[in-house]
């Protein structure tokens, strides 16, 4: 029982730092993703051709990495809520 309590205390101490690192990495991954729509799409411009493209190379890596980091951040937030 003492071992379990010691592990819980370690998780309580380390978890905020893990969440900070995950959130910074998640923001970086989202900001590094390239968009083909440009500023015209924000203001209602017609740019339908750029919305239908296949992700390749670095764009695919950043997309997948942001999904993984988002899931990990969600799991760490849930653990912090439960603990």
Rosetta constraint file for C-alpha pairs under 8 A:
AtomPair CA 1 CA 5 HARMONIC 6.48 0.50
AtomPair CA 2 CA 6 HARMONIC 6.21 0.50
AtomPair CA 3 CA 7 HARMONIC 6.28 0.50
AtomPair CA 4 CA 8 HARMONIC 6.23 0.50
AtomPair CA 5 CA 9 HARMONIC 6.23 0.50
AtomPair CA 6 CA 10 HARMONIC 6.30 0.50
AtomPair CA 7 CA 11 HARMONIC 6.24 0.50
AtomPair CA 8 CA 12 HARMONIC 6.18 0.50
AtomPair CA 8 CA 83 HARMONIC 7.92 0.50
AtomPair CA 9 CA 13 HARMONIC 6.26 0.50
AtomPair CA 10 CA 14 HARMONIC 6.15 0.50
AtomPair CA 11 CA 15 HARMONIC 5.60 0.50
AtomPair CA 12 CA 16 HARMONIC 7.55 0.50
AtomPair CA 12 CA 80 HARMONIC 7.65 0.50
AtomPair CA 12 CA 83 HARMONIC 7.51 0.50
AtomPair CA 14 CA 18 HARMONIC 6.39 0.50
AtomPair CA 15 CA 19 HARMONIC 6.15 0.50
AtomPair CA 15 CA 76 HARMONIC 7.25 0.50
AtomPair CA 15 CA 80 HARMONIC 7.17 0.50
AtomPair CA 16 CA 20 HARMONIC 6.26 0.50
AtomPair CA 17 CA 21 HARMONIC 6.27 0.50
AtomPair CA 18 CA 22 HARMONIC 6.10 0.50
AtomPair CA 18 CA 76 HARMONIC 7.92 0.50
AtomPair CA 19 CA 23 HARMONIC 5.99 0.50
AtomPair CA 19 CA 73 HARMONIC 6.42 0.50
AtomPair CA 19 CA 76 HARMONIC 6.65 0.50
AtomPair CA 19 CA 77 HARMONIC 7.50 0.50
AtomPair CA 20 CA 24 HARMONIC 6.21 0.50
AtomPair CA 21 CA 25 HARMONIC 6.17 0.50
AtomPair CA 22 CA 26 HARMONIC 5.97 0.50
AtomPair CA 22 CA 69 HARMONIC 6.47 0.50
AtomPair CA 22 CA 72 HARMONIC 7.56 0.50
AtomPair CA 22 CA 73 HARMONIC 6.03 0.50
AtomPair CA 23 CA 27 HARMONIC 6.18 0.50
AtomPair CA 23 CA 73 HARMONIC 6.94 0.50
AtomPair CA 24 CA 28 HARMONIC 6.23 0.50
AtomPair CA 25 CA 29 HARMONIC 6.11 0.50
AtomPair CA 25 CA 69 HARMONIC 7.44 0.50
AtomPair CA 26 CA 30 HARMONIC 6.19 0.50
AtomPair CA 26 CA 66 HARMONIC 5.78 0.50
AtomPair CA 26 CA 69 HARMONIC 5.79 0.50
AtomPair CA 26 CA 70 HARMONIC 6.62 0.50
AtomPair CA 27 CA 31 HARMONIC 6.12 0.50
AtomPair CA 28 CA 32 HARMONIC 6.10 0.50
AtomPair CA 29 CA 33 HARMONIC 6.54 0.50
AtomPair CA 29 CA 62 HARMONIC 5.67 0.50
AtomPair CA 29 CA 63 HARMONIC 7.60 0.50
AtomPair CA 29 CA 65 HARMONIC 6.96 0.50
AtomPair CA 29 CA 66 HARMONIC 5.56 0.50
AtomPair CA 30 CA 62 HARMONIC 7.37 0.50
AtomPair CA 30 CA 63 HARMONIC 7.72 0.50
AtomPair CA 30 CA 66 HARMONIC 6.32 0.50
AtomPair CA 32 CA 62 HARMONIC 7.08 0.50
AtomPair CA 33 CA 59 HARMONIC 6.00 0.50
AtomPair CA 33 CA 62 HARMONIC 6.03 0.50
AtomPair CA 33 CA 63 HARMONIC 6.90 0.50
AtomPair CA 34 CA 59 HARMONIC 6.56 0.50
AtomPair CA 36 CA 50 HARMONIC 5.50 0.50
AtomPair CA 36 CA 51 HARMONIC 7.36 0.50
AtomPair CA 37 CA 41 HARMONIC 5.52 0.50
AtomPair CA 37 CA 47 HARMONIC 6.43 0.50
AtomPair CA 37 CA 50 HARMONIC 5.83 0.50
AtomPair CA 37 CA 51 HARMONIC 7.05 0.50
AtomPair CA 38 CA 42 HARMONIC 7.61 0.50
AtomPair CA 39 CA 43 HARMONIC 6.95 0.50
AtomPair CA 40 CA 44 HARMONIC 6.38 0.50
AtomPair CA 40 CA 45 HARMONIC 4.59 0.50
AtomPair CA 40 CA 46 HARMONIC 7.34 0.50
AtomPair CA 40 CA 47 HARMONIC 7.39 0.50
AtomPair CA 41 CA 45 HARMONIC 4.86 0.50
AtomPair CA 41 CA 46 HARMONIC 6.77 0.50
AtomPair CA 41 CA 47 HARMONIC 6.44 0.50
AtomPair CA 47 CA 51 HARMONIC 7.47 0.50
AtomPair CA 48 CA 52 HARMONIC 7.44 0.50
AtomPair CA 55 CA 59 HARMONIC 5.82 0.50
AtomPair CA 55 CA 60 HARMONIC 5.00 0.50
AtomPair CA 56 CA 60 HARMONIC 5.10 0.50
AtomPair CA 56 CA 61 HARMONIC 8.00 0.50
AtomPair CA 57 CA 61 HARMONIC 6.49 0.50
AtomPair CA 58 CA 62 HARMONIC 6.10 0.50
AtomPair CA 59 CA 63 HARMONIC 6.14 0.50
AtomPair CA 60 CA 64 HARMONIC 6.14 0.50
AtomPair CA 61 CA 65 HARMONIC 5.90 0.50
AtomPair CA 62 CA 66 HARMONIC 5.99 0.50
AtomPair CA 63 CA 67 HARMONIC 6.46 0.50
AtomPair CA 64 CA 68 HARMONIC 6.30 0.50
AtomPair CA 65 CA 69 HARMONIC 6.01 0.50
AtomPair CA 66 CA 70 HARMONIC 5.93 0.50
AtomPair CA 67 CA 71 HARMONIC 6.25 0.50
AtomPair CA 68 CA 72 HARMONIC 6.20 0.50
AtomPair CA 69 CA 73 HARMONIC 6.00 0.50
AtomPair CA 70 CA 74 HARMONIC 6.13 0.50
AtomPair CA 71 CA 75 HARMONIC 6.19 0.50
AtomPair CA 72 CA 76 HARMONIC 6.15 0.50
AtomPair CA 73 CA 77 HARMONIC 6.09 0.50
AtomPair CA 74 CA 78 HARMONIC 6.18 0.50
AtomPair CA 75 CA 79 HARMONIC 6.19 0.50
AtomPair CA 76 CA 80 HARMONIC 6.16 0.50
AtomPair CA 77 CA 81 HARMONIC 6.20 0.50
AtomPair CA 78 CA 82 HARMONIC 6.23 0.50
AtomPair CA 79 CA 83 HARMONIC 6.05 0.50
